[in-house]
């Protein structure tokens, strides 16, 4: 999990965009498989909205009517193995996400392979006995 500051420099560095910057055709395609979650009725929706406001990244100096940057920011998913990024997904819309089983399979496969800096060190010292 990554917690970024209100400048969202880590998100920008990772290449994540903003909801309002997405290409309309990309957003339309992404939304085809998305639907509203079943939260169990009106009171559950009210609880959801109440919780969202509590965890939303709202800066202290935000004025009424402003849309906070954190609400517009899109995230993503990475699988990292050693120094290597073996999988990268950028959300196209809020609520968009990769196929979880695919991500788990890639992570499991990556964990079985040794890559990057640690693998290089291990191979360099594989003939050393203590």
SVG drawing of the C-alpha trace seen along z (x, -y; Angstrom):
<svg xmlns="http://www.w3.org/2000/svg" viewBox="-33 -28 67 52">
<polyline fill="none" stroke="black" stroke-width="0.4" points="0.0,0.0 1.2,-3.5 0.3,-6.7 1.2,-9.7 1.2,-13.4 -1.3,-15.9 1.0,-16.7 0.6,-13.1 4.1,-13.0 4.4,-9.2 1.2,-8.7 2.5,-10.9 5.9,-9.2 4.1,-5.8 2.3,-7.1 -1.2,-7.1 -3.5,-9.7 -6.6,-11.5 -10.2,-10.5 -11.0,-13.7 -8.0,-13.2 -9.0,-9.8 -9.9,-9.4 -13.7,-9.0 -13.4,-5.9 -11.1,-4.2 -13.4,-5.1 -16.4,-3.8 -14.7,-0.5 -13.6,-0.2 -17.1,-0.8 -18.7,2.0 -17.9,4.6 -18.4,2.4 -21.6,2.2 -22.8,0.7 -22.0,3.0 -24.8,4.5 -24.5,2.8 -27.8,4.1 -30.2,1.2 -30.5,-2.5 -29.0,-2.5 -26.0,-0.6 -25.4,-3.1 -25.6,-5.9 -23.0,-4.1 -20.8,-3.7 -20.9,-7.4 -20.3,-8.3 -17.2,-6.0 -15.9,-7.3 -15.9,-10.9 -14.0,-9.8 -11.2,-8.1 -11.1,-10.5 -7.9,-12.5 -9.3,-15.9 -6.7,-18.7 -7.4,-20.9 -7.4,-24.1 -10.0,-22.8 -12.9,-25.2 -16.5,-24.2 -17.4,-23.0 -13.8,-22.1 -13.1,-18.6 -10.2,-17.2 -7.2,-16.0 -7.2,-12.7 -10.8,-11.9 -9.7,-12.5 -6.5,-10.4 -6.5,-6.9 -4.4,-4.2 -3.1,-0.9 -1.6,2.5 2.0,3.6 3.7,7.0 7.4,6.5 10.0,9.2 13.3,8.0 14.2,4.9 11.8,5.9 8.3,4.8 6.7,8.0 3.2,6.7 1.7,3.2 -2.0,2.1 -3.3,-1.5 -6.9,-2.0 -8.9,-3.6 -11.8,-4.6 -12.5,-4.7 -13.4,-1.1 -11.6,0.4 -9.2,3.1 -7.2,6.0 -8.3,9.6 -7.4,10.6 -6.7,14.2 -4.4,13.1 -2.5,10.9 -2.2,13.7 -0.9,16.1 1.7,13.6 2.8,12.9 3.0,16.7 5.0,17.3 7.3,14.4 7.9,15.7 9.1,19.0 11.6,17.2 14.6,15.3 15.1,12.0 16.8,8.7 19.6,7.7 19.1,10.4 19.3,13.1 22.5,11.6 24.0,11.5 23.0,15.1 24.5,16.3 27.8,14.4 28.2,16.0 26.7,19.5 30.2,21.1 31.2,19.6 31.2,21.9 31.3,20.8"/>
</svg>
